[in-house]
Amino acid sequence: MAFRVNFDTVLWISGTVAEAAVIALLLYRRAWFSQPVFLIYISWTLIGSVGAFTVLHSFSHSLYLSFYFAYTIVDSVLLFGVLVELGWSILRPLRSSLPRSSLVFIGIIILVCGAAIWPFAAVPGAGNQPHQVAILMHMQQTFSILRIVVFVVLAGCSHMLSIGWRDRELQIATGLGFTSMVGLTVAILHTHQTTREQYSNLNRFVVAGYLCSLLYWTFCFSQQEEKRRDFSPQMQSMLLAVAGAARSTRIGLTDIKPGKPTRER
């Protein structure tokens, strides 16, 4: 038992130090200009991990559940912001030519993807939990799958998007995707576990997976970011055409007054 507690403490200390290292490197690289939401997200996870450890070991279990519930909601909101920021950052070479509404359009796309994933992200056994806990577990599972989808899309379309493994966008998506893959695998294995000890041992793999992502980010952010390449002419034309079509649709909808018939031609 003592070994198990010590090992958990070592994992927590290692993760806390790694989070602090990632934050320090992001500040050193002046990430508040290029990845401000990601910087806030990692800072929040550091605050949350310290807070959760303190509440778990110093207060009641019910207070810990309340803390974890509030933390997870804020974490999900920030994670959504990180995904939107990734999409907006990928368009960096063309941002001066795109309308401001493009950022909203990216957010809508991610929300639509999340809504499509939601029905398939049910957690086995969540029905036995209180309603709020079940919703929370469902939301976490949805975001895990969404992060994997974002990583697969960026990695699979990296040539078209003119990004590589030395670009911050793909580095961030890789860390998020790897953590989610480990978490999703553990969630599936949880359906086959038979003892509480097995359940706890599997959860340690989730913490270890996140630690690996933090170490990967530490290595990546310790190196100078590669200068972002421009899109190919074909890709530029396609993105500008999509942005133009979206803008025209928005203007057309704005021009239609509620309750007022359009002019016949």
Secondary structure, DSSP 8 states (H G I E B T S, - for coil): -HHHHHHHHHHHHHHHHHHHHHHHHHHHTTHHHH-HHHHHHHHHHHHHHHHHHHHHHHS-HHHHHHHHHHHHHHHHHHHHHHHHHHHHHHTGGGGGGS-THHHHHHHHHHHHHHHHHGGG---TTGGGS-HHHHHHHHHHHHHHHHHHHHHHHHHHTHHHHT--TTSHHHHHHHHHHHHHHHHHHHHHHHTT--SHHHHHHHHHHHHHHHHHHHHHHHHHHTS---------HHHHHHHHHHHHHHHHHHHHHHHS-TT------
